């Protein structure tokens, strides 16, 4: 088991000189340590593909198998955020803000941890949002349904290009005229409770500011902004522990559409760097670790320059200023409704 995967069991002692499963924790949790796997580095070869597995998978027998790691660790590597001080943002089903640090730091109040990563000499200062891209998916299914029928029905007289366009790309084109603030609507992305910078399983998503003139395009645009607002809140909390980098690597399926990237740049008021095929950064990270294990890449530090940057986005001053104003309202929505969330779920 890789070190970061062992850490995720909550039985791992990450202190310097320890870096092993904790006898004390295992005893407390009544875990038989003989049942636990050997801990290895993410770049260690752990075996070869057997003849039986090769036949089932269509791969060559004897192909080296490496330890690898968990999604959060591998995505950071694949994004090229590998050196101390590098920050990356991820929007997939969930979302997070992570900065590489040289020693563990912790904020219990903001629920920010320092998780073990693939590098034995550094940690990931980690703030997670339960539902990020999941909010986009929810909005696609339940708000933009009439538009999405373009992709499954032929009753509309639309051109072939539109019918075969990626659904999210089509939606983002529909909302590209919506101004910052979504014409007065704010969305909170807590569809499955929240973990950081506040822990509250009762917290839920809501649209604030609906009016008779509000459109589905306004609502979808607000969903994208709401996810970005929450990532900003996490980065603000993280800044009390460390200093996130000035330029932010952006990874995950949420980074595919230019408009989402620009909104994130405006909300964070930071330069956003998007890697090539951002939805595949986890696989790229795994491949990079194999490269180190095989001796083809000397160290993690080399990976930052090897990862191809495809696009970058600079904050637009007027939009960034408006988002700063709306961000303060966004944070107040939780504080004003914390008790209401509790009452709703009593």
C-alpha positions in Angstrom: 0.0 0.0 0.0 1.3 3.5 -0.9 2.0 5.9 2.0 -0.9 8.3 1.0 -3.3 5.3 0.8 -2.1 4.1 4.2 -2.7 7.6 5.6 -6.3 7.5 4.3 -7.0 4.5 6.6 -6.6 6.9 9.6 -4.3 4.3 11.1 -1.0 5.8 9.8 1.5 7.7 11.9 2.9 10.4 9.7 5.4 11.8 12.2 9.0 12.0 11.2 10.8 8.9 12.1 7.5 6.9 12.3 5.8 6.8 8.9 4.1 3.5 9.6 0.9 2.1 10.8 0.4 3.2 14.4 0.3 0.5 17.1 -1.6 2.8 19.4 -4.3 3.6 16.9 -4.6 0.0 15.8 -5.0 -1.1 19.4 -7.6 1.6 20.0 -9.6 0.5 16.9 -9.1 -3.2 17.6 -7.3 -3.7 14.3 -5.0 -6.7 13.9 -1.8 -5.3 12.5 -1.0 -8.7 10.8 -3.9 -7.9 8.5 -2.3 -4.6 7.3 -0.3 -4.4 4.1 3.4 -3.5 3.7 3.8 0.3 3.1 5.9 1.3 0.1 6.6 4.5 -1.9 4.3 5.5 -4.7 7.2 5.0 -7.2 8.1 1.5 -6.0 7.6 -1.5 -8.2 5.5 -4.0 -6.3 5.4 -6.9 -8.8 4.7 -8.0 -12.3 1.5 -8.8 -14.2 0.9 -12.6 -13.9 0.1 -14.9 -16.8 -3.5 -15.2 -15.5 -4.0 -11.5 -15.2 -2.4 -10.8 -18.5 -4.8 -13.2 -20.2 -7.8 -11.5 -18.6 -6.6 -7.9 -19.2 -5.1 -8.3 -22.7 -1.7 -7.0 -21.4 1.7 -8.5 -21.6 2.7 -10.9 -18.8 5.7 -9.6 -16.8 4.7 -5.9 -17.2 5.9 -4.1 -14.1 3.2 -3.0 -11.6 3.8 0.1 -9.4 2.3 1.2 -6.2 0.8 4.5 -7.4 -1.5 6.4 -5.1 -4.8 7.9 -4.4 -6.7 10.3 -6.7 -5.8 13.5 -4.8 -2.1 12.7 -4.9 -1.9 11.6 -8.5 -4.0 14.6 -9.8 -1.6 17.0 -8.2 1.4 15.3 -9.8 -0.4 15.2 -13.2 -1.2 18.9 -12.9 2.5 19.6 -12.4 1.9 21.0 -8.9 4.7 19.1 -7.3 7.1 21.6 -5.6 6.6 23.2 -2.2 4.3 26.2 -2.6 2.6 24.9 -5.8 -1.2 25.2 -5.6 -3.8 23.4 -7.7 -7.6 23.5 -7.9 -9.6 20.4 -8.9 -13.2 20.3 -10.1 -14.4 16.8 -10.8 -17.3 15.2 -9.0 -15.9 16.7 -5.9 -13.5 19.6 -5.7 -10.5 20.8 -3.7 -7.8 23.3 -3.2 -4.3 21.9 -2.4 -0.9 23.4 -1.8 2.3 21.5 -1.4 4.0 22.2 1.9 7.2 21.0 3.6 5.7 20.2 7.0 2.3 19.3 8.3 -0.1 22.1 9.3 -3.6 21.7 10.6 -6.7 23.9 11.0 -9.4 22.1 13.0 -11.6 25.2 12.9 -11.6 25.2 9.0 -11.3 21.4 8.7 -8.0 21.7 6.6 -5.6 18.8 6.9 -2.1 18.1 5.7 -2.4 14.8 3.9 0.5 12.5 3.0 1.3 12.7 -0.7 3.6 10.8 -3.1 6.7 12.7 -2.0 8.2 11.5 1.2 9.5 15.0 1.9 6.3 17.0 1.5 2.6 17.1 2.4 -0.6 18.4 0.7 -2.4 21.1 2.6 -5.9 20.0 1.6 -9.3 21.6 1.6 -12.2 19.6 0.0 -15.7 20.4 -1.3 -18.0 17.4 -1.4 -19.9 18.4 -4.6 -18.3 20.6 -7.3 -18.7 19.2 -10.8 -21.5 17.2 -9.3 -23.4 20.5 -9.1 -22.8 21.1 -12.8 -24.2 17.6 -13.5 -27.2 18.2 -11.3 -27.9 21.6 -13.0 -27.6 20.0 -16.4 -30.1 17.3 -15.6 -32.6 19.4 -13.7 -32.3 23.0 -14.9 -31.2 22.8 -18.5 -33.2 19.7 -19.4 -35.2 21.4 -22.2 -31.9 22.4 -23.8 -30.3 19.1 -23.3 -33.1 17.4 -25.2 -31.3 18.7 -28.2 -28.9 15.9 -27.7 -31.4 13.1 -27.4 -34.4 14.2 -29.5 -34.7 15.3 -33.1 -37.9 17.2 -32.7 -35.9 20.5 -32.8 -34.7 21.7 -36.2 -31.1 22.2 -35.2 -27.9 21.7 -37.2 -25.8 18.5 -36.9 -23.0 20.4 -35.2 -25.3 21.5 -32.3 -26.8 18.0 -31.8 -23.3 16.4 -31.6 -21.8 19.2 -29.4 -20.7 18.2 -25.9 -23.7 19.0 -23.6 -21.6 21.1 -21.2 -20.1 23.1 -24.1 -23.5 23.8 -25.4 -24.7 25.0 -22.0 -21.7 27.2 -21.5 -22.4 28.9 -24.9 -26.0 29.4 -23.8 -24.9 31.2 -20.6 -21.9 33.1 -22.0 -23.8 36.4 -22.1 -24.8 36.2 -18.4 -22.9 38.9 -16.4 -21.0 38.3 -13.1 -23.5 37.7 -10.4 -25.9 35.8 -12.7 -28.4 38.7 -12.7 -28.8 38.7 -9.0 -28.7 35.0 -8.2 -26.2 33.2 -5.9 -26.0 29.4 -5.6 -24.5 27.5 -2.7 -22.9 24.1 -3.7 -23.6 22.1 -0.6 -25.7 19.4 -2.2 -24.2 16.7 0.0 -23.4 18.7 3.2 -20.0 20.3 3.5 -16.6 19.6 5.0 -14.4 22.7 4.6 -14.0 25.5 5.7 -17.0 24.5 7.9 -18.2 20.9 8.6 -21.9 20.6 8.5 -23.7 17.5 7.2 -27.0 19.5 7.3 -25.9 22.2 4.9 -27.6 22.2 1.5 -27.6 23.9 -1.8 -29.9 26.9 -2.5 -30.6 29.6 -5.0 -30.7 33.1 -3.4 -32.2 36.0 -5.2 -34.7 34.4 -7.6 -36.9 36.8 -9.4 -39.7 36.6 -11.9 -37.1 37.5 -14.6 -34.7 34.8 -13.6 -33.9 32.3 -16.5 -32.4 28.8 -16.6 -29.3 30.3 -18.0 -29.0 32.6 -14.9 -29.3 29.6 -12.7 -26.7 27.5 -14.4 -24.3 30.4 -14.5 -24.9 30.8 -10.7 -24.1 27.2 -10.1 -20.6 27.6 -11.8 -20.0 30.8 -9.8 -21.2 29.2 -6.5 -18.6 26.4 -6.9 -15.9 28.9 -7.6 -17.0 31.0 -4.6 -16.7 28.1 -2.3 -13.2 27.3 -3.6 -12.3 30.9 -2.9 -13.6 30.5 0.6 -11.4 27.4 1.0 -8.3 29.2 -0.3 -9.0 32.1 2.0 -9.0 29.7 5.0 -5.9 28.0 3.7 -4.1 31.4 3.5 -4.2 31.6 7.3 -1.9 28.6 7.4 0.2 29.1 4.2 0.5 31.2 1.1 -1.1 29.6 -2.0 0.9 30.3 -5.2 0.1 33.3 -7.3 -0.7 31.2 -10.3 -3.0 28.2 -9.9 -3.0 25.0 -11.8 -6.5 23.9 -12.7 -7.3 20.2 -13.3 -10.4 18.0 -13.7 -13.3 17.9 -16.0 -14.4 21.3 -14.8 -11.4 22.8 -16.5 -12.4 21.8 -20.0 -14.7 24.8 -20.7 -13.0 28.2 -21.1 -15.8 30.1 -19.5 -15.5 28.1 -16.3 -11.8 28.8 -16.2 -12.3 32.5 -16.7 -15.0 32.6 -14.0 -12.5 30.8 -11.6 -9.8 33.3 -12.5 -12.1 36.3 -11.8 -13.4 34.8 -8.5 -10.0 33.9 -7.2 -8.4 37.0 -8.7 -5.5 34.8 -9.7 -3.9 33.6 -12.9 -5.3 30.1 -13.8 -3.1 27.7 -15.7 -4.9 24.8 -17.4 -3.0 21.6 -18.3 -3.4 19.6 -21.5 -6.4 17.3 -21.2 -7.2 18.3 -17.6 -9.7 15.5 -17.2 -6.8 13.0 -17.4 -4.4 14.5 -14.9 -4.8 11.5 -12.6 -3.6 9.1 -15.3 -0.8 11.5 -16.2 0.3 11.5 -12.5 0.3 7.7 -12.4 2.4 7.5 -15.6 4.8 10.1 -14.2 5.4 8.1 -11.0 6.0 5.0 -13.2 8.5 7.0 -15.1 10.4 7.7 -11.9 10.2 4.1 -10.8 11.6 3.0 -14.1 14.4 5.5 -13.9 13.2 7.5 -16.9 12.5 10.6 -14.8 14.9 11.6 -12.1 12.6 13.3 -9.7 9.1 14.8 -9.0 10.6 18.2 -9.5 11.1 17.5 -13.2 7.4 16.8 -13.8 6.3 20.4 -13.4 8.2 21.3 -16.6 7.2 18.2 -18.4 3.4 18.8 -17.9 2.1 20.7 -20.9 0.2 23.9 -20.2 -2.6 24.3 -22.8 -4.2 27.6 -21.8 -4.1 30.3 -19.1 -6.6 32.9 -17.9 -6.0 36.3 -16.4 -8.5 38.0 -14.0 -10.7 40.7 -15.5 -10.5 43.6 -13.1 -14.1 44.7 -13.2 -15.4 41.2 -12.9 -13.0 40.4 -10.0 -14.2 43.5 -8.1 -17.8 42.5 -8.5 -17.1 38.9 -7.4 -15.3 40.2 -4.3 -18.6 42.0 -3.3 -20.7 38.9 -4.0 -18.3 36.6 -2.2 -19.1 38.4 1.1 -22.8 37.7 0.5 -22.1 34.1 -0.4 -20.3 33.5 3.0 -23.2 35.1 4.9 -25.7 32.7 3.4 -24.3 29.9 5.4 -24.0 31.8 8.6 -27.5 33.2 8.3 -29.0 29.7 7.5 -26.9 27.4 9.7 -29.8 27.0 12.2 -32.4 26.7 9.5 -30.4 23.8 7.9 -30.4 22.1 11.3 -34.1 22.6 11.7 -34.9 21.3 8.3 -33.0 18.0 9.1 -34.2 17.6 12.6 
